[in-house]
């Protein structure tokens, strides 16, 4: 046995190491530097033009509550209910709670672990085994024991701190992933809503044109009765009526299916919103000016970009965990308690020998493992490389999304304005053709042709309005606004110190 002085100095050395906190091996994380352009690049999309109803403004911060800027009370209500009850968002919120709890689990390793226990047992030793391990041969007795164990792993090389750092970064990544789900949900609700209003508008256009075509058919039938029109003209006019009638059932089905889709987004049964949304309403009025901010802001606004960055931070910290495994593990621990063959002697002053204890430091160092720890380090380096590539790709993807949305918005606005002129001309052509047909100046074929042109132009204009609305919603989504507001009933606090892994 070592001399007592040597034992005391060894314990003192271990305690000094424990109090010093050691160092954290492995690389320290630094956010990668990613170059972004100074402005968005499509001139047609970023500069106001006479053919554009909406313009964009690069110097202003994008809206967070962009759907509220559309000034549609029904849309506001749908968004509020979707954020409160959507099942996919609830699932994502639960994953955040799980990640926060996992962070607290990792953080708990920074503190001692203390257990207490009690034993009541009967023993009788075997003569064949010379009494081992159950007491004297042939003697039965009872044993009572109360004690506690304490252990504390000294984080000399920072492996535990790196694991806490990784857990905190992973929890933040999961929280941003929930933001992705909420941002996607907002876009889907808004898109489904404008699709519903567009389908209702197209249905009204079809019905109005059907009424016009039926009136034309009545005129032709009267002319046939008066002997100034041919049977062929009646058949041709009736075919136009039937063709338009055939377009109505798909529009009616599309309206119902879109309402069902909105019901699902709101966490409701398919028929729950039918009575509420079946009444026609116009498309939301789009804003005249859209602030889009600067490309560099996407790194702080897009939840998918921030999730990728936090995943990279977690991967970097995990490399430190792998490196720390190369070094010894130092444990400070002990056990103490009382033991007796009688319960009334457990804490008796007449039985001082019933107490026991074992305390002191211990160290464990794996000298050979067939290359397992070195392989884990190589794996961690590969994970960091993959996470870096994913982050850089997320940044480029965010820039592409905004540029694509701007381009689509610009060109669809120009197409919509052109179709508005087409509709105006077609309406005038129908009016003239009807008058001249009544006076016998043009053939029925001319009337049917301009009616067909008008119907097609009106339907195309409705779809062009949908395209512009969809482009604008896509732009808002690409800019990353709307995920910052927590869903109803979800934790709204930021990550606490314990969640982030700060002891």
C-alpha positions as CSV (number, residue, x, y, z in Angstrom):
1,X,0.0,0.0,0.0
2,X,1.2,3.5,-0.8
3,X,2.3,5.7,2.1
4,X,-0.6,7.9,3.4
5,X,1.2,11.1,2.2
6,X,1.5,9.8,-1.3
7,X,-2.2,8.9,-1.3
8,X,-3.1,12.4,-0.2
9,X,-0.9,14.1,-2.8
10,X,-2.4,11.9,-5.6
11,X,-5.9,12.8,-4.5
12,X,-4.9,16.5,-4.4
13,X,-3.5,16.3,-7.9
14,X,-6.7,14.7,-9.3
15,X,-8.8,17.4,-7.6
16,X,-6.6,20.1,-9.0
17,X,-7.1,18.7,-12.5
18,X,-10.9,18.5,-11.9
19,X,-11.1,22.1,-10.7
20,X,-9.0,23.4,-13.6
21,X,-11.7,22.3,-16.1
22,X,-9.1,21.1,-18.6
23,X,-9.3,22.0,-22.2
24,X,-11.7,21.2,-25.0
25,X,-10.0,19.3,-27.8
26,X,-11.2,19.3,-31.3
27,X,-11.8,22.3,-33.7
28,X,-13.6,25.4,-32.4
29,X,-16.5,26.3,-34.6
30,X,-16.5,29.3,-36.9
31,X,-19.4,30.1,-39.2
32,X,-18.4,29.6,-42.8
33,X,-18.0,32.8,-44.9
34,X,-20.3,32.6,-47.9
35,X,-20.2,35.3,-50.5
36,X,-23.5,36.7,-51.6
37,X,-24.2,39.3,-54.3
38,X,-24.8,42.9,-53.3
39,X,-28.3,42.9,-54.9
40,X,-30.7,40.7,-56.8
41,X,-29.8,40.5,-60.4
42,X,-32.9,40.4,-62.6
43,X,-33.3,44.0,-63.9
44,X,-36.8,43.3,-65.2
45,X,-37.8,42.1,-61.7
46,X,-36.1,44.7,-59.6
47,X,-36.8,47.8,-61.5
48,X,-40.4,49.2,-61.8
49,X,-41.7,49.0,-65.3
50,X,-44.8,50.5,-67.0
51,X,-46.1,47.0,-67.6
52,X,-45.9,46.0,-63.9
53,X,-48.6,46.5,-61.4
54,X,-46.3,45.5,-58.5
55,X,-42.8,46.7,-58.0
56,X,-40.1,45.6,-55.6
57,X,-37.9,47.6,-53.3
58,X,-34.4,46.2,-52.5
59,X,-33.6,48.5,-49.6
60,X,-36.4,47.7,-47.2
61,X,-36.6,44.7,-44.9
62,X,-39.0,42.0,-46.1
63,X,-42.3,41.6,-44.3
64,X,-42.7,39.0,-41.6
65,X,-46.5,38.9,-41.7
66,X,-46.7,39.1,-45.5
67,X,-50.1,37.4,-45.7
68,X,-51.6,40.3,-43.6
69,X,-50.5,42.7,-46.4
70,X,-53.0,41.1,-48.8
71,X,-55.8,42.6,-46.7
72,X,-58.1,39.5,-46.8
73,X,-59.9,38.8,-43.6
74,X,-60.7,35.2,-44.6
75,X,-57.1,34.4,-45.4
76,X,-55.9,35.9,-42.1
77,X,-58.4,33.6,-40.3
78,X,-57.2,30.5,-42.2
79,X,-53.6,31.3,-41.5
80,X,-54.2,31.7,-37.8
81,X,-56.2,28.5,-37.5
82,X,-53.6,26.5,-39.6
83,X,-50.7,27.6,-37.4
84,X,-52.7,26.6,-34.3
85,X,-53.9,23.2,-35.5
86,X,-51.9,21.8,-38.4
87,X,-50.8,18.3,-37.6
88,X,-47.5,18.5,-39.4
89,X,-46.6,21.7,-37.5
90,X,-47.6,20.0,-34.2
91,X,-45.3,17.1,-35.0
92,X,-42.5,19.5,-35.7
93,X,-43.1,21.3,-32.4
94,X,-42.9,18.0,-30.5
95,X,-39.6,17.3,-32.2
96,X,-38.3,20.7,-30.8
97,X,-39.4,19.7,-27.3
98,X,-37.6,16.4,-27.7
99,X,-34.4,18.1,-28.9
100,X,-34.5,20.5,-26.0
101,X,-34.9,17.6,-23.6
102,X,-32.0,15.8,-25.2
103,X,-29.9,18.9,-24.7
104,X,-30.7,18.9,-21.0
105,X,-29.7,15.2,-20.9
106,X,-26.3,16.0,-22.4
107,X,-26.0,19.0,-20.1
108,X,-26.6,16.8,-17.0
109,X,-23.3,15.0,-17.6
110,X,-21.5,18.2,-16.5
111,X,-22.7,17.6,-12.9
112,X,-22.2,14.7,-10.3
113,X,-24.5,11.7,-10.2
114,X,-25.7,10.6,-6.8
115,X,-27.7,7.5,-6.0
116,X,-29.1,6.2,-2.8
117,X,-30.2,2.7,-2.1
118,X,-31.3,0.2,0.5
119,X,-31.0,-3.6,0.7
120,X,-32.7,-6.2,2.9
121,X,-31.6,-9.7,2.2
122,X,-31.3,-13.1,3.8
123,X,-28.1,-15.2,3.4
124,X,-26.9,-18.7,4.0
125,X,-23.4,-19.8,3.1
126,X,-22.7,-23.2,1.3
127,X,-20.1,-25.5,2.7
128,X,-19.2,-26.6,-0.8
129,X,-18.3,-23.1,-1.6
130,X,-16.6,-22.4,1.7
131,X,-19.2,-19.8,2.4
132,X,-18.4,-17.6,-0.7
133,X,-20.2,-15.4,-1.6
134,X,-23.1,-15.7,0.7
135,X,-21.5,-15.8,4.2
136,X,-20.4,-18.5,6.6
137,X,-21.1,-22.1,5.7
138,X,-24.4,-23.4,7.0
139,X,-25.3,-20.2,8.8
140,X,-28.4,-18.3,7.9
141,X,-28.7,-14.6,8.8
142,X,-30.2,-11.3,7.6
143,X,-28.4,-8.3,6.2
144,X,-29.6,-4.8,6.1
145,X,-27.8,-2.0,4.2
146,X,-28.4,1.7,3.4
147,X,-25.9,3.6,1.3
148,X,-25.3,6.0,-1.4
149,X,-23.0,6.2,-4.5
150,X,-21.6,9.4,-6.1
151,X,-19.6,9.8,-9.3
152,X,-18.4,12.6,-11.3
153,X,-16.5,12.4,-14.6
154,X,-14.0,15.2,-14.8
155,X,-14.2,16.8,-18.3
156,X,-10.4,17.1,-18.6
157,X,-10.3,17.1,-22.4
158,X,-13.7,18.7,-23.1
159,X,-15.5,15.7,-24.5
160,X,-18.6,16.2,-22.4
161,X,-18.6,20.0,-23.1
162,X,-18.3,19.3,-26.8
163,X,-21.3,16.8,-26.6
164,X,-23.3,19.5,-24.8
165,X,-22.3,22.0,-27.5
166,X,-23.4,19.5,-30.2
167,X,-26.7,18.9,-28.5
168,X,-27.4,22.6,-28.2
169,X,-26.6,23.2,-31.9
170,X,-28.7,20.3,-32.9
171,X,-31.7,21.6,-30.9
172,X,-31.4,24.9,-32.6
173,X,-31.3,23.2,-36.0
174,X,-34.5,21.3,-35.1
175,X,-36.1,24.5,-34.1
176,X,-35.3,26.1,-37.4
177,X,-36.6,22.9,-39.1
178,X,-39.9,23.7,-37.4
179,X,-39.6,27.1,-39.0
180,X,-39.3,25.5,-42.4
181,X,-42.5,23.5,-41.7
182,X,-44.4,26.6,-40.6
183,X,-43.1,28.7,-43.6
184,X,-44.2,25.9,-46.0
185,X,-47.6,25.7,-44.3
186,X,-48.2,29.5,-44.7
187,X,-47.3,29.2,-48.4
188,X,-49.6,26.2,-48.9
189,X,-52.5,27.9,-47.1
190,X,-52.1,31.1,-49.1
191,X,-51.7,29.3,-52.4
192,X,-54.7,27.0,-51.8
193,X,-56.8,30.0,-50.9
194,X,-55.9,32.0,-54.1
195,X,-56.4,28.8,-56.1
196,X,-59.9,28.5,-54.6
197,X,-60.8,32.0,-55.4
198,X,-59.5,31.6,-59.0
199,X,-61.5,28.4,-59.6
200,X,-64.6,30.2,-58.3
201,X,-63.9,33.1,-60.7
202,X,-63.3,30.7,-63.6
203,X,-66.5,28.9,-62.8
204,X,-68.4,32.3,-62.9
205,X,-66.7,33.1,-66.2
206,X,-67.8,29.8,-67.7
207,X,-71.4,30.2,-66.5
208,X,-71.5,33.8,-67.8
209,X,-70.2,32.7,-71.2
210,X,-72.6,29.7,-71.2
211,X,-75.5,32.2,-70.7
212,X,-74.2,34.3,-73.6
213,X,-73.9,31.3,-75.8
214,X,-77.4,30.1,-74.9
215,X,-78.8,33.5,-75.9
216,X,-76.9,33.3,-79.2
217,X,-78.4,29.8,-79.7
218,X,-81.9,31.2,-79.0
219,X,-81.3,33.9,-81.7
220,X,-80.2,31.3,-84.2
221,X,-83.2,29.1,-83.5
222,X,-85.6,32.0,-84.0
223,X,-83.9,32.9,-87.3
224,X,-84.2,29.3,-88.3
225,X,-87.9,29.4,-87.5
226,X,-88.2,32.6,-89.6
227,X,-86.4,30.9,-92.5
228,X,-83.3,33.1,-92.4
229,X,-80.9,30.6,-90.8
230,X,-79.8,27.1,-91.7
231,X,-80.1,24.0,-89.5
232,X,-76.3,23.8,-89.6
233,X,-76.1,27.1,-87.8
234,X,-78.2,25.8,-85.0
235,X,-76.1,22.6,-84.6
236,X,-72.9,24.7,-84.5
237,X,-74.3,27.1,-81.9
238,X,-75.5,24.1,-79.8
239,X,-72.1,22.5,-79.9
240,X,-70.5,25.7,-78.5
241,X,-73.0,25.6,-75.6
242,X,-72.3,21.9,-74.9
243,X,-68.5,22.5,-75.0
244,X,-68.8,25.3,-72.4
245,X,-71.1,23.1,-70.3
246,X,-68.4,20.4,-70.3
247,X,-65.9,22.8,-68.7
248,X,-68.0,23.4,-65.6
249,X,-67.9,20.0,-63.8
250,X,-64.1,19.9,-63.5
251,X,-64.1,23.5,-62.1
252,X,-66.8,22.5,-59.5
253,X,-64.8,19.4,-58.6
254,X,-61.6,21.5,-58.3
255,X,-63.3,23.9,-55.9
256,X,-64.4,21.1,-53.6
257,X,-61.0,19.5,-53.7
258,X,-59.2,22.8,-52.9
259,X,-61.6,23.3,-49.9
260,X,-60.7,19.7,-48.8
261,X,-57.0,20.6,-49.1
262,X,-57.5,23.7,-46.9
263,X,-59.4,21.6,-44.4
264,X,-56.4,19.3,-44.0
265,X,-54.0,22.1,-43.6
266,X,-56.2,23.4,-40.8
267,X,-56.4,20.0,-39.1
268,X,-60.1,19.6,-39.9
269,X,-62.3,17.0,-41.6
270,X,-62.8,17.5,-45.4
271,X,-66.3,18.9,-45.1
272,X,-65.8,21.3,-42.2
273,X,-64.9,24.3,-44.4
274,X,-67.4,23.7,-47.3
275,X,-70.1,26.1,-46.0
276,X,-67.6,28.7,-45.0
277,X,-65.6,28.8,-48.3
278,X,-68.2,27.9,-50.9
279,X,-69.4,31.6,-51.2
280,X,-67.5,33.4,-54.0
281,X,-65.0,36.1,-53.1
282,X,-62.4,38.0,-55.1
283,X,-58.7,37.3,-55.1
284,X,-56.8,39.1,-52.4
285,X,-55.6,42.5,-53.5
286,X,-51.8,42.4,-54.1
287,X,-49.6,45.1,-52.7
288,X,-48.2,47.7,-55.0
289,X,-44.7,47.6,-53.5
290,X,-42.8,44.5,-52.2
291,X,-39.7,45.0,-50.0
292,X,-37.2,42.3,-50.8
293,X,-34.2,43.4,-48.8
294,X,-30.6,42.3,-49.6
295,X,-29.3,38.9,-50.6
296,X,-27.0,38.7,-47.5
297,X,-30.1,38.9,-45.2
298,X,-31.2,35.5,-46.4
299,X,-28.5,33.9,-44.2
300,X,-30.4,35.2,-41.2
301,X,-34.0,35.0,-42.5
302,X,-34.3,31.6,-44.2
303,X,-34.9,28.8,-41.6
304,X,-33.5,26.1,-43.9
305,X,-30.2,28.0,-44.2
306,X,-30.0,28.6,-40.5
307,X,-30.8,24.9,-39.8
308,X,-28.0,23.9,-42.1
309,X,-25.6,26.2,-40.4
310,X,-26.5,24.9,-36.9
311,X,-26.1,21.3,-38.2
312,X,-22.6,22.2,-39.3
313,X,-21.9,23.6,-35.8
314,X,-23.2,20.4,-34.2
315,X,-21.0,18.2,-36.5
316,X,-17.9,20.3,-35.6
317,X,-18.6,19.8,-31.9
318,X,-19.0,16.1,-32.4
319,X,-15.5,15.9,-33.8
320,X,-14.3,17.2,-30.5
321,X,-16.2,14.4,-28.8
322,X,-14.4,11.9,-31.0
323,X,-11.0,13.4,-30.4
324,X,-11.5,13.5,-26.6
325,X,-12.1,9.7,-26.7
326,X,-8.4,9.3,-27.4
327,X,-7.5,10.5,-23.9
328,X,-8.0,9.1,-20.4
329,X,-11.3,9.4,-18.6
330,X,-11.0,10.6,-15.0
331,X,-13.8,9.7,-12.5
332,X,-14.2,11.1,-9.0
333,X,-16.5,8.9,-7.0
334,X,-17.2,7.0,-3.9
335,X,-19.7,4.9,-2.0
336,X,-20.7,5.0,1.7
337,X,-23.3,3.6,3.9
338,X,-24.2,1.4,6.9
339,X,-24.7,-2.3,7.1
340,X,-25.9,-4.6,9.9
341,X,-27.6,-8.0,10.6
342,X,-30.2,-6.2,12.6
343,X,-32.2,-3.1,11.7
344,X,-31.9,-1.5,15.1
345,X,-28.1,-1.7,14.8
346,X,-27.9,0.2,11.5
347,X,-27.4,3.6,13.2
348,X,-26.5,2.5,16.7
349,X,-23.6,4.0,18.5
350,X,-22.9,0.6,20.0
351,X,-22.2,-0.8,16.5
352,X,-19.7,1.7,15.0
353,X,-18.2,-0.9,12.7
354,X,-21.4,-1.0,10.6
355,X,-20.4,2.0,8.5
356,X,-18.3,1.6,5.4
357,X,-17.0,3.9,2.6
358,X,-14.9,3.8,-0.5
359,X,-13.8,7.1,-2.1
360,X,-11.1,8.3,-4.5
361,X,-10.3,9.0,-8.1
362,X,-10.0,6.5,-10.9
363,X,-8.8,6.7,-14.4
364,X,-9.6,4.7,-17.5
365,X,-7.6,4.8,-20.8
366,X,-8.1,2.6,-23.7
367,X,-4.7,1.6,-25.2
368,X,-5.8,-0.5,-28.1
369,X,-9.2,-0.8,-29.9
370,X,-8.3,-1.8,-33.4
371,X,-8.5,1.7,-34.8
372,X,-12.1,2.3,-33.7
373,X,-11.5,5.8,-32.2
374,X,-9.3,7.0,-35.1
375,X,-12.0,5.8,-37.5
376,X,-14.6,7.8,-35.6
377,X,-12.5,10.9,-36.0
378,X,-12.3,10.3,-39.7
379,X,-16.1,9.8,-39.8
380,X,-16.6,13.1,-38.0
381,X,-14.4,14.9,-40.5
382,X,-16.5,13.5,-43.3
383,X,-19.7,14.6,-41.6
384,X,-18.3,18.1,-41.3
385,X,-17.4,18.2,-45.0
386,X,-20.9,17.0,-45.9
387,X,-22.5,19.6,-43.5
388,X,-20.4,22.3,-45.0
389,X,-21.5,21.4,-48.6
390,X,-25.1,21.2,-47.4
391,X,-24.9,24.7,-45.9
392,X,-23.3,26.2,-49.0
393,X,-25.9,24.6,-51.2
394,X,-28.7,25.9,-48.9
395,X,-27.4,29.4,-49.3
396,X,-27.2,29.1,-53.1
397,X,-30.6,27.5,-53.2
398,X,-32.1,30.4,-51.2
399,X,-30.6,32.9,-53.7
400,X,-32.0,30.9,-56.6
401,X,-35.5,30.8,-55.1
402,X,-35.6,34.6,-54.8
403,X,-34.2,35.2,-58.2
404,X,-36.6,32.7,-59.8
405,X,-39.6,34.2,-58.0
406,X,-38.7,37.7,-59.1
407,X,-38.3,36.6,-62.7
408,X,-41.6,34.7,-62.7
409,X,-43.4,37.6,-61.0
410,X,-42.1,40.1,-63.5
411,X,-43.0,38.1,-66.6
412,X,-46.4,36.9,-65.4
413,X,-47.3,40.5,-64.5
414,X,-46.5,41.5,-68.1
415,X,-48.6,38.6,-69.5
416,X,-51.5,39.4,-67.2
417,X,-51.6,43.0,-68.4
418,X,-51.5,41.9,-72.1
419,X,-54.4,39.5,-71.4
420,X,-56.4,42.4,-69.9
421,X,-56.1,44.2,-73.2
422,X,-57.1,41.1,-75.0
423,X,-60.2,40.7,-72.9
424,X,-61.2,44.3,-73.5
425,X,-60.9,43.9,-77.2
426,X,-62.7,40.6,-77.3
427,X,-65.7,42.1,-75.3
428,X,-66.0,44.9,-77.8
429,X,-65.7,42.4,-80.7
430,X,-68.6,40.3,-79.3
431,X,-70.8,43.3,-78.9
432,X,-70.1,44.4,-82.5
433,X,-70.5,40.9,-83.9
434,X,-73.9,40.4,-82.2
435,X,-75.3,43.7,-83.6
436,X,-74.0,42.9,-87.1
437,X,-75.3,39.4,-87.0
438,X,-78.8,40.6,-86.0
439,X,-78.6,42.9,-89.1
440,X,-77.4,40.1,-91.3
441,X,-74.0,41.7,-91.9
442,X,-71.8,38.8,-90.6
443,X,-72.1,35.1,-90.4
444,X,-72.9,33.1,-87.3
445,X,-69.3,31.6,-87.5
446,X,-67.9,35.1,-86.8
447,X,-70.1,35.5,-83.7
448,X,-69.2,32.1,-82.3
449,X,-65.5,32.7,-83.0
450,X,-65.4,36.0,-81.1
451,X,-67.4,34.5,-78.2
452,X,-64.9,31.6,-78.1
453,X,-62.0,34.1,-78.1
454,X,-63.6,36.1,-75.3
455,X,-64.2,33.1,-73.1
456,X,-60.6,31.9,-73.7
457,X,-59.2,35.3,-72.9
458,X,-61.2,35.7,-69.7
459,X,-60.2,32.3,-68.5
460,X,-56.6,32.9,-69.4
461,X,-56.7,36.2,-67.6
462,X,-58.0,34.5,-64.4
463,X,-55.2,32.0,-64.6
464,X,-52.7,34.8,-65.2
465,X,-54.0,36.6,-62.0
466,X,-53.5,33.3,-60.2
467,X,-50.0,33.0,-61.6
468,X,-49.1,36.5,-60.3
469,X,-50.6,35.8,-56.9
470,X,-48.7,32.5,-56.7
471,X,-45.5,34.1,-57.8
472,X,-45.8,36.7,-55.1
473,X,-46.6,34.1,-52.4
474,X,-43.5,32.2,-53.7
475,X,-41.4,35.3,-53.4
476,X,-42.6,35.9,-49.8
477,X,-41.8,32.3,-49.0
478,X,-38.4,32.5,-50.7
479,X,-37.5,35.6,-48.6
480,X,-38.2,33.6,-45.5
481,X,-40.8,35.6,-43.7
482,X,-43.5,34.1,-41.5
483,X,-41.9,31.3,-39.5
484,X,-40.8,33.6,-36.6
485,X,-44.2,33.6,-34.9
486,X,-44.5,30.5,-32.8
487,X,-47.7,28.3,-33.2
488,X,-50.4,28.6,-30.6
489,X,-49.6,26.5,-27.6
490,X,-46.0,26.0,-28.6
491,X,-43.1,27.2,-26.4
492,X,-42.3,30.8,-27.5
493,X,-39.2,31.3,-25.3
494,X,-35.7,31.1,-26.9
495,X,-33.4,28.3,-25.9
496,X,-32.5,28.7,-22.3
497,X,-28.9,28.4,-21.0
498,X,-29.6,24.8,-19.9
499,X,-31.0,24.0,-23.4
500,X,-28.0,25.5,-25.1
501,X,-25.7,23.5,-23.0
502,X,-24.2,26.3,-20.9
503,X,-23.5,25.0,-17.4
